[in-house]
């Protein structure tokens, strides 16, 4: 080997930020949880109130969900040992696809092993070299990476800014392109907690002609009158072409799906590399999603309790003077701005028995560091009172409020 060349691993050895943060007691990531994913968790023997989970309906601990997982393992074993394309399709995969198609009011549905893979597979498969993707600047990393894998051109528009979107659509560059156009936005944005501007986007679609993909990972299950998601909430289910969702949030499991026109789903099914070359969802994951879907359809009280908790915390934080942005969901950002103050706030919360997620660059702009808090249907009034009390105390101490 030529010893004058740069060692590929040198950048890894030079990366020291995490060890420095650990030494200072300011490293907030990869905390090992010793209990189930519920409103309260145990870390190193200490109980903490969990307000950093995506378990919005609290179904990971629901007896019906846990029983479904046990029965699936007993019948099918622990895994499928192959891709859906070959030996990895079970009858319960097809059952879940059929039920989700009805749930989203689409012709057909296709399961992927994770939500991240769903976006990678769908976008890179549908968008050809002459096509254009219009992408909200705050879209999830899986959408951004899916666009990078696609052969087409990606143009970003300002977050939830339909005026900027129309400006791009009417530009000379767009008018001259010969391919098709796919617009991608989210039902609920995962850091800000605000909703995608689906009504305005659909109105623009009817005038200008493009296809819409909505990533509803953080909305499906609790948004809308029946929990069908953002499209139902805005009354645009017939106008949104593709609905993507994940099972690691309200559905208390792991995996992802895409729902839409049958011909489109069949095309993705036979061309998406992320599907064809990945092992399929394990039986226990599929069974838990089916059980969660039953609960969502038959027990609206979980959804009602979640919204009660979310609205309570919206009001509490605003009354205290916290900046929570434009959230309209159970995701409530505590916008701090300063990087160091955000980590200090996280550390003091953790020591006081509250688990939150500090969000810093590159996940957000450098001046918009925040604490991402999120709430569950299973949080008790006492837990939420305690969170509010601790948040107020630390917020005043650090000059955030």
C-alpha positions in Angstrom: 0.0 0.0 0.0 1.2 3.5 -0.8 1.7 5.0 2.7 1.5 8.6 1.4 -2.2 8.3 0.7 -4.8 9.5 3.2 -6.1 6.7 5.4 -9.9 6.2 4.8 -10.3 5.8 8.6 -8.5 8.9 9.6 -11.6 11.1 9.7 -13.1 8.5 12.1 -10.2 8.8 14.5 -10.4 12.6 14.3 -14.0 12.6 15.3 -14.0 13.4 19.0 -17.1 15.4 19.6 -19.1 12.5 21.1 -16.3 11.5 23.6 -15.8 15.1 24.7 -19.6 15.4 25.3 -19.6 12.1 27.2 -16.8 13.3 29.4 -18.7 16.5 30.2 -21.9 14.6 30.9 -23.6 16.3 27.9 -24.0 13.4 25.5 -27.8 12.9 25.0 -27.9 10.1 22.5 -28.0 6.2 22.5 -29.4 6.1 26.1 -30.1 2.4 26.8 -33.7 1.9 28.0 -34.2 -1.0 30.4 -38.0 -1.1 30.2 -40.8 -1.1 27.6 -41.7 1.9 25.5 -44.3 3.5 27.6 -45.1 6.8 29.3 -42.5 6.0 31.9 -39.1 4.3 31.2 -36.2 3.0 33.2 -32.6 4.1 32.4 -29.8 2.8 34.7 -32.3 1.9 37.3 -33.9 5.4 37.3 -37.5 6.0 36.3 -38.1 8.9 33.8 -41.2 10.3 32.3 -40.9 9.7 28.6 -41.8 12.7 26.4 -39.5 11.8 23.6 -41.4 8.9 22.0 -43.3 8.4 18.8 -45.6 6.0 20.5 -48.5 8.4 20.2 -51.4 6.1 21.0 -49.4 4.2 23.6 -50.2 0.9 22.0 -46.8 -0.8 22.5 -48.0 -1.9 25.9 -51.6 -2.7 24.9 -52.4 -6.4 25.9 -54.0 -7.1 22.4 -50.8 -5.9 20.6 -48.5 -8.0 22.8 -50.7 -11.1 22.5 -50.7 -10.7 18.7 -46.9 -10.7 18.6 -46.7 -13.9 20.8 -49.2 -15.8 18.6 -47.5 -14.8 15.4 -44.1 -16.1 16.7 -45.8 -19.3 17.7 -47.4 -19.8 14.3 -44.8 -18.4 11.9 -41.5 -18.3 13.8 -39.2 -15.4 14.3 -38.5 -14.3 10.7 -39.2 -14.8 7.1 -35.6 -15.3 5.9 -36.1 -13.7 2.5 -37.6 -10.8 0.5 -41.2 -10.3 -0.4 -40.2 -10.9 -4.0 -39.1 -14.5 -3.3 -39.9 -16.6 -0.2 -40.7 -13.8 2.3 -44.4 -13.2 1.7 -46.8 -14.5 4.3 -50.6 -14.5 4.2 -50.6 -11.9 7.0 -48.5 -9.5 4.8 -51.3 -9.7 2.2 -54.0 -9.3 4.8 -52.4 -6.2 6.2 -51.9 -4.7 2.7 -55.6 -5.3 1.9 -56.7 -3.7 5.2 -54.4 -0.7 4.9 -55.6 0.0 1.3 -59.2 0.2 2.7 -58.0 2.3 5.7 -56.3 4.9 3.4 -59.1 4.6 0.8 -56.7 3.6 -2.0 -56.8 0.8 -4.5 -53.7 -1.1 -3.3 -51.0 -1.1 -0.7 -47.4 -2.4 -0.4 -45.4 -3.2 2.7 -41.7 -2.4 3.2 -39.5 -3.5 6.0 -39.0 0.1 7.4 -40.4 3.5 6.7 -37.0 4.8 5.6 -36.8 2.0 3.0 -40.3 2.9 1.8 -39.3 6.4 0.8 -36.0 5.3 -0.7 -37.8 2.6 -2.7 -40.8 4.6 -3.9 -39.1 7.8 -4.9 -36.1 6.2 -6.6 -38.4 3.9 -8.5 -40.9 6.4 -9.7 -38.7 9.4 -10.6 -36.9 9.0 -13.9 -34.1 11.0 -15.4 -36.4 13.5 -17.1 -38.7 14.0 -14.1 -38.7 16.6 -11.3 -39.3 16.3 -7.6 -40.7 19.3 -5.7 -39.6 18.8 -2.1 -40.5 20.8 1.1 -37.2 22.0 2.7 -38.1 20.4 6.0 -38.9 16.9 4.6 -37.5 13.9 6.4 -34.0 12.6 5.7 -35.5 9.4 4.1 -37.2 11.6 1.5 -34.0 13.6 0.8 -32.0 10.4 0.4 -34.8 8.9 -1.9 -34.5 12.0 -4.1 -30.7 11.6 -4.2 -31.1 8.0 -5.4 -33.6 9.0 -8.1 -32.3 9.9 -11.6 -34.5 13.1 -11.8 -33.9 16.6 -10.6 -34.9 17.8 -7.1 -36.1 21.3 -6.4 -36.8 22.4 -2.9 -39.5 24.9 -1.9 -39.7 26.9 1.3 -41.3 25.1 4.2 -45.1 25.0 3.8 -44.9 28.0 1.4 -47.4 27.5 -1.4 -46.5 30.9 -2.9 -42.9 29.8 -3.3 -44.1 26.5 -4.7 -46.2 28.2 -7.3 -43.3 30.5 -8.2 -41.2 27.4 -9.0 -44.0 25.7 -10.9 -44.4 28.7 -13.2 -40.7 29.3 -13.7 -39.3 29.1 -17.2 -37.1 26.2 -16.2 -40.1 24.2 -15.1 -42.2 25.1 -18.1 -39.4 23.8 -20.4 -38.9 20.4 -18.7 -40.4 17.5 -20.6 -40.8 15.0 -17.8 -43.3 14.5 -15.0 -43.5 16.2 -11.6 -43.9 14.6 -8.2 -44.5 16.8 -5.2 -43.5 15.4 -1.8 -44.6 16.8 1.6 -45.4 15.5 5.0 -48.7 15.1 6.9 -47.1 16.1 10.2 -43.5 17.4 10.2 -41.5 15.4 12.7 -39.5 18.2 14.3 -41.8 21.2 14.1 -45.1 19.3 14.7 -46.9 21.5 12.1 -49.1 20.0 9.3 -48.4 20.0 5.6 -50.4 22.5 3.6 -52.4 19.8 1.8 -55.5 21.8 1.0 -53.5 24.5 -0.8 -51.2 22.0 -2.5 -54.2 20.1 -3.8 -55.7 23.3 -5.1 -52.5 24.0 -6.9 -52.3 20.5 -8.3 -55.8 20.9 -9.9 -54.6 24.0 -11.7 -51.1 22.9 -12.7 -51.1 19.1 -12.9 -48.6 17.1 -10.8 -48.6 14.0 -8.6 -48.6 14.2 -4.8 -46.9 11.9 -2.3 -47.6 12.5 1.4 -45.3 11.0 4.0 -47.8 10.6 6.9 -45.5 8.7 9.2 -46.3 11.0 12.1 -50.0 11.6 11.4 -51.6 8.4 10.4 -53.4 6.7 13.3 -54.6 9.8 15.1 -55.2 12.6 12.6 -58.6 12.8 11.0 -62.1 11.8 12.2 -61.2 8.1 12.0 -57.4 8.3 12.4 -56.9 7.8 8.7 -54.3 10.6 8.6 -53.6 14.0 7.2 -55.5 13.4 3.9 -58.6 12.6 5.9 -58.1 15.6 8.2 -58.0 18.0 5.2 -60.6 16.1 3.2 -58.3 15.4 0.3 -58.1 11.6 0.3 -59.2 11.4 -3.3 -56.7 14.1 -4.5 -53.5 12.8 -2.8 -52.0 10.2 -5.2 -49.7 8.3 -2.8 -49.8 8.0 1.0 -46.8 6.7 2.8 -46.8 5.6 6.4 -44.7 3.9 9.0 -45.5 1.4 11.8 -43.0 2.6 14.3 -45.2 5.4 15.6 -49.0 5.0 16.2 -48.9 1.4 15.0 -46.4 0.3 17.8 -44.2 -1.9 15.6 -41.7 -1.6 12.7 -42.1 -1.3 9.0 -43.6 1.0 6.3 -46.1 1.1 3.5 -47.1 2.9 0.4 -50.8 3.1 -0.8 -52.1 4.4 -4.1 -53.4 3.4 -7.5 -53.1 -0.3 -8.2 -51.0 0.1 -11.4 -48.6 2.3 -9.5 -48.2 0.0 -6.6 -47.7 -3.0 -8.9 -45.0 -1.1 -10.7 -43.2 -0.3 -7.4 -43.7 -3.9 -6.3 -41.7 -5.2 -9.3 -39.0 -2.4 -9.5 -38.2 -1.1 -6.1 -34.7 -2.3 -5.1 -35.3 -1.4 -1.5 -38.2 -4.0 -1.5 -36.8 -6.7 -3.8 -33.4 -6.9 -2.1 -34.5 -6.6 1.6 -35.9 -9.2 3.9 -39.6 -8.8 4.6 -41.3 -7.6 7.8 -41.0 -10.3 10.5 -44.3 -12.0 11.5 -44.5 -10.5 14.9 -44.2 -7.0 13.4 -47.0 -7.6 10.9 -49.3 -9.1 13.6 -48.8 -6.2 15.9 -49.7 -3.7 13.2 -52.9 -5.7 12.5 -53.8 -5.6 16.2 -53.0 -1.9 16.4 -55.2 -1.3 13.3 -58.1 -3.1 15.0 -57.7 -0.9 18.1 -57.5 2.3 16.0 -60.6 1.4 14.1 -62.6 0.2 17.2 -61.3 2.2 20.2 -61.4 5.9 19.4 -60.8 6.7 23.1 -57.1 6.4 22.6 -57.1 9.1 19.9 -59.4 11.3 22.1 -57.1 10.9 25.1 -54.0 11.7 22.9 -55.6 15.0 21.7 -56.7 15.9 25.2 -53.1 15.5 26.4 -51.6 17.4 23.4 -53.9 20.4 23.7 -53.3 20.5 27.4 -49.5 20.7 26.8 -49.9 23.3 24.0 -51.7 25.6 26.4 -49.4 24.9 29.3 -46.2 25.7 27.4 -47.6 28.8 25.7 -48.9 30.1 29.0 -45.4 29.7 30.5 -43.9 31.7 27.6 -42.1 28.9 25.7 -41.7 29.2 22.0 -43.4 26.1 20.5 -43.6 27.3 16.9 -46.6 26.4 14.8 -47.2 22.9 16.1 -50.7 21.5 15.5 -49.9 18.0 16.8 -48.7 15.9 19.8 -45.2 16.9 18.7 -44.3 20.1 20.6 -40.9 21.7 20.0 -39.4 23.8 22.7 -37.4 26.2 20.5 -34.3 27.4 22.3 -32.0 28.5 19.5 -28.6 28.3 21.2 -26.8 25.0 20.9 -25.1 24.9 24.3 -28.2 26.0 26.2 -30.3 23.3 24.4 -27.9 20.6 25.7 -27.8 22.1 29.2 -31.6 22.2 29.3 -31.7 18.5 28.1 -29.2 17.5 30.8 -31.1 19.2 33.6 -34.4 17.6 32.4 -32.7 14.2 32.3 -31.4 14.6 35.9 -34.8 15.7 37.0 -36.4 12.6 35.6 -37.8 13.7 32.2 -36.6 12.2 28.9 -36.7 14.5 25.9 -34.8 14.6 22.6 -32.4 17.6 21.9 -32.4 18.4 18.2 -29.3 20.2 16.9 -27.7 20.7 13.5 -27.7 19.1 10.9 -31.3 18.1 11.8 -32.3 21.8 12.2 -30.7 25.1 11.3 -27.9 26.2 13.7 -30.1 29.0 15.2 -33.2 26.8 15.7 -31.9 24.2 18.2 -34.8 22.7 20.1 -36.1 20.1 22.5 -38.5 17.8 20.7 -41.2 16.8 23.1 -44.0 14.5 22.1 -47.0 13.1 24.0 -48.9 9.9 24.3 -52.4 8.8 25.0 -51.2 6.9 28.1 -49.6 9.9 29.8 -51.4 10.6 33.1 -52.5 14.0 34.4 -50.0 13.6 37.2 -47.2 12.9 34.7 -48.1 15.9 32.6 -48.3 18.2 35.7 -44.8 17.0 36.7 -43.4 17.7 33.3 -44.9 21.2 33.2 -43.5 21.9 36.7 -40.0 20.8 35.8 -40.0 22.5 32.5 -41.1 25.8 34.1 -38.4 25.6 36.8 -35.5 24.9 34.3 -36.8 27.3 31.7 -36.8 30.1 34.2 -33.3 29.1 35.5 -31.8 29.1 32.0 -33.6 32.3 30.9 -35.5 30.5 28.2 -38.8 31.9 29.7 
